[in-house]
Amino acid sequence: MRATPLSSSPADAAAPSARTFTVSGHLLMAPKAVPGLHLVATPIGNLGDITLRALETLAGVDIIACEDTRITRRLTERYGISGTLKQYHEHNAEQARPKILEKLAQGASIALVSDAGTPLISDPGFKLVREVTAAGFGVISLPGPSSVLAALAVSALPTDRFFFEGFLPSRQMARRSRLTELAAIDATLVMFESGNRVQDTLADLADIMGNRDAAICRELTKMHEEVNRGAIADLAKEADGLETRGEFVLVIGPPAADAQAMTEGDLDALLRSSLQRDSVKDAVAHAVELSGRPRRAVYARALELAKEIHRDSGDGED
């Protein structure tokens, strides 16, 4: 930390300059940030989670590029930062990027922040960073809060390998198709979801990956933080009573350890045996439990085999 203390209280100091910030009643001066693009992680809820280095950078840059100036202003006002805020979001990115590159060419220092968390994670910063590096300007990363890692840490699910999906498709058919693809990934899955779709998504998850453990994380680091853990099927059954206000991160455990060991031939043999004595529904439930495979895929295969068994038995003859 290179910031220099000016006084123990803002009230005891002269009018602060543009490169000052306040922490716990202490007014600090930040040096001018080095030229380049600074990727600054900001709190995902609790404003106290900002790092000292992030505050120093936000106070020391020439421009703060942000998704929503109203949201970022709440952070800068909390810490007495009077920097210049400029919008950079998915709707104006094509027009804003050339202006940012022009400022960088003039030797400016620019901080890029998202509304919450680490820039470039589910926001349009990737294209900006790509163009900035292609133009030969420096990019400096300031790590910090991330809802992805916060949810993963509290989920009580395996963390050695994880796959971040971001937001799922809003339409059910596309969402179910994508979930079926994700079900084959041998890793813990992390995905975002909005409150108005979380119940529908949980229902689809229960149908496709219902035998896995999961965690529903809502409003992480905020006053009403809530984490519900359990089997997806159980969490989906309780979804009617779920508080849907706020932001959600869903964490889904990996497939069962023996899921990859069961070959297609093994699965067919298991289903054929079960279908000789059980209903399709019960046969599928048994196969999903033993194989760890997605229910939707197992169900589709069970229907094919049931038709073959029915045809081979001669029940379809007139």
Protein Blocks (a to p, Z undefined) as FASTA:
>chain_A
ZZdcfbfbfklpccddfkbcceehiacddddddeddddddddfkbmmlpcfklmmmmmmm
mbdcdfblmlmmmmmmmnopacdcddddfklmmmmmmmmmmmmmnopacddddfbdjehi
apaklmmmmmmmmnopacdddddddfklmmmmmnopafkbccdebjadfblklmmmmmmm
mmmpgcdddddddfklmmmmmmmmmmmmmmpccdddehehiaklccdeddfklmmmmmmm
pcfedcdddddddddfklmmpcfklmmmmmmmmmmmmcfklmmmmmmmmnopafklmmmm
mmmmmmmmmmmnopmpZZ
